Amino acid sequence: MTAPSTFGLSSEARNLHWLLTNLVEEVPGIQSVAVVSSDGLLLLSSDETLARARSGPGAQGRGPRGSSADLATVVSGIGSLTVGASKLMDYGPVKHTMVAMDEGSLFVMSISDGSLLGVHGSADCDMSVVAYHMALFVGRAGHVLTPDLRSELRRNLETAKGAEHESAGSPR
């Protein structure tokens, strides 16, 4: 995937990219990260950061099949399911969800206005460290993730996707 460029983005959008990069680079065991809007659209992903980190010798990565786009789909579904459960049980808003699997973990945390942060961690990741750093991200990102910023991030991803398709179709 061609990573979206931060060139031409607002300072808030660049700051979110920076926060996501720090999350991925500072927390061992993170496989994939996605920020998803309340309507399930991918806004920000770790694809660029993880591609750089895994490009070295012996690099390997396991995660959702199609990278952060598939993680966004899973995060959106889990978010919707847990919100429904919360309403049914009348326990208030969902703060976070964790799914532990044999080969890894999935963490979903509410950001703001229904937006979600999803992290897929390896089997050996320290779940408390991942949750702590996710909470830091949410605390720093929640107040700036406005409707205008979500639109800007979405346009940036669509532009990158269009550039990827153009380069894939050109002869080498």
TORTOR-114757 format. One record per residue (C-alpha): z, x, y; residue in one letter. Coordinates in steps of 0.5 Angstrom, whole numbers, plus 500, padded with zeros to 3 digits. Layout:
<rs>
zz Z&xx X&yy Y&r a
...
</rs>
This chain:
<rs>
zz 500&xx 500&yy 500&r m
zz 498&xx 502&yy 507&r t
zz 505&xx 503&yy 511&r a
zz 505&xx 499&yy 517&r p
zz 505&xx 504&yy 523&r s
zz 511&xx 503&yy 528&r t
zz 506&xx 505&yy 534&r f
zz 506&xx 500&yy 539&r g
zz 512&xx 496&yy 537&r l
zz 517&xx 494&yy 541&r s
zz 524&xx 498&yy 541&r s
zz 527&xx 493&yy 537&r e
zz 522&xx 493&yy 531&r a
zz 522&xx 501&yy 531&r r
zz 530&xx 500&yy 531&r n
zz 529&xx 496&yy 525&r l
zz 524&xx 500&yy 521&r h
zz 529&xx 506&yy 523&r w
zz 535&xx 502&yy 520&r l
zz 531&xx 501&yy 514&r l
zz 529&xx 508&yy 513&r t
zz 536&xx 510&yy 514&r n
zz 538&xx 505&yy 508&r l
zz 533&xx 507&yy 503&r v
zz 534&xx 515&yy 505&r e
zz 542&xx 515&yy 505&r e
zz 544&xx 511&yy 499&r v
zz 542&xx 513&yy 492&r p
zz 539&xx 509&yy 487&r g
zz 535&xx 504&yy 492&r i
zz 529&xx 502&yy 488&r q
zz 526&xx 497&yy 493&r s
zz 528&xx 494&yy 500&r v
zz 525&xx 488&yy 503&r a
zz 527&xx 484&yy 509&r v
zz 525&xx 476&yy 508&r v
zz 524&xx 471&yy 513&r s
zz 527&xx 464&yy 512&r s
zz 520&xx 461&yy 510&r d
zz 520&xx 467&yy 505&r g
zz 515&xx 472&yy 508&r l
zz 516&xx 479&yy 508&r l
zz 518&xx 482&yy 515&r l
zz 520&xx 489&yy 513&r l
zz 519&xx 493&yy 507&r s
zz 521&xx 500&yy 504&r s
zz 514&xx 501&yy 501&r d
zz 513&xx 507&yy 506&r e
zz 519&xx 510&yy 506&r t
zz 520&xx 510&yy 498&r l
zz 513&xx 513&yy 497&r a
zz 514&xx 519&yy 501&r r
zz 521&xx 520&yy 497&r a
zz 518&xx 519&yy 491&r r
zz 511&xx 523&yy 492&r s
zz 515&xx 530&yy 490&r g
zz 514&xx 533&yy 483&r p
zz 518&xx 529&yy 477&r g
zz 518&xx 523&yy 482&r a
zz 519&xx 516&yy 478&r q
zz 520&xx 509&yy 481&r g
zz 522&xx 503&yy 477&r r
zz 522&xx 496&yy 481&r g
zz 518&xx 490&yy 482&r p
zz 511&xx 490&yy 479&r r
zz 508&xx 490&yy 486&r g
zz 513&xx 493&yy 490&r s
zz 517&xx 490&yy 496&r s
zz 512&xx 484&yy 496&r a
zz 514&xx 482&yy 489&r d
zz 522&xx 483&yy 491&r l
zz 521&xx 479&yy 497&r a
zz 519&xx 473&yy 493&r t
zz 525&xx 474&yy 488&r v
zz 529&xx 475&yy 494&r v
zz 527&xx 468&yy 497&r s
zz 528&xx 465&yy 491&r g
zz 535&xx 467&yy 490&r i
zz 536&xx 466&yy 497&r g
zz 534&xx 458&yy 496&r s
zz 537&xx 457&yy 490&r l
zz 544&xx 460&yy 492&r t
zz 544&xx 456&yy 499&r v
zz 542&xx 450&yy 495&r g
zz 548&xx 451&yy 490&r a
zz 553&xx 452&yy 496&r s
zz 551&xx 446&yy 499&r k
zz 552&xx 442&yy 493&r l
zz 559&xx 445&yy 492&r m
zz 560&xx 444&yy 499&r d
zz 563&xx 452&yy 500&r y
zz 560&xx 454&yy 506&r g
zz 554&xx 459&yy 508&r p
zz 552&xx 464&yy 503&r v
zz 554&xx 471&yy 505&r k
zz 551&xx 475&yy 499&r h
zz 549&xx 475&yy 492&r t
zz 549&xx 480&yy 487&r m
zz 545&xx 480&yy 480&r v
zz 547&xx 485&yy 475&r a
zz 542&xx 487&yy 470&r m
zz 542&xx 492&yy 464&r d
zz 537&xx 496&yy 468&r e
zz 539&xx 495&yy 475&r g
zz 542&xx 491&yy 480&r s
zz 539&xx 486&yy 485&r l
zz 543&xx 485&yy 492&r f
zz 541&xx 479&yy 497&r v
zz 545&xx 479&yy 503&r m
zz 544&xx 474&yy 509&r s
zz 542&xx 477&yy 516&r i
zz 541&xx 471&yy 521&r s
zz 537&xx 464&yy 521&r d
zz 536&xx 464&yy 514&r g
zz 533&xx 471&yy 514&r s
zz 535&xx 475&yy 508&r l
zz 536&xx 483&yy 506&r l
zz 534&xx 484&yy 499&r g
zz 535&xx 491&yy 495&r v
zz 533&xx 493&yy 488&r h
zz 538&xx 498&yy 486&r g
zz 538&xx 503&yy 479&r s
zz 542&xx 502&yy 474&r a
zz 546&xx 508&yy 476&r d
zz 547&xx 506&yy 483&r c
zz 554&xx 505&yy 486&r d
zz 554&xx 497&yy 487&r m
zz 560&xx 498&yy 493&r s
zz 556&xx 503&yy 496&r v
zz 550&xx 499&yy 496&r v
zz 553&xx 493&yy 499&r a
zz 557&xx 497&yy 504&r y
zz 550&xx 500&yy 507&r h
zz 547&xx 493&yy 507&r m
zz 553&xx 490&yy 511&r a
zz 552&xx 495&yy 516&r l
zz 544&xx 494&yy 516&r f
zz 546&xx 486&yy 517&r v
zz 551&xx 488&yy 522&r g
zz 546&xx 492&yy 526&r r
zz 540&xx 488&yy 525&r a
zz 542&xx 481&yy 525&r g
zz 543&xx 480&yy 533&r h
zz 536&xx 483&yy 534&r v
zz 532&xx 479&yy 529&r l
zz 530&xx 474&yy 534&r t
zz 524&xx 469&yy 532&r p
zz 519&xx 473&yy 537&r d
zz 521&xx 480&yy 533&r l
zz 520&xx 476&yy 526&r r
zz 513&xx 474&yy 529&r s
zz 512&xx 482&yy 531&r e
zz 514&xx 484&yy 525&r l
zz 510&xx 479&yy 521&r r
zz 503&xx 481&yy 525&r r
zz 505&xx 488&yy 524&r n
zz 505&xx 487&yy 516&r l
zz 498&xx 483&yy 517&r e
zz 495&xx 489&yy 521&r t
zz 497&xx 494&yy 516&r a
zz 494&xx 490&yy 510&r k
zz 488&xx 489&yy 513&r g
zz 487&xx 496&yy 515&r a
zz 489&xx 497&yy 507&r e
zz 483&xx 492&yy 505&r h
zz 478&xx 496&yy 510&r e
zz 480&xx 503&yy 507&r s
zz 479&xx 500&yy 500&r a
zz 472&xx 497&yy 501&r g
zz 469&xx 503&yy 504&r s
zz 466&xx 509&yy 500&r p
zz 469&xx 516&yy 500&r r
</rs>
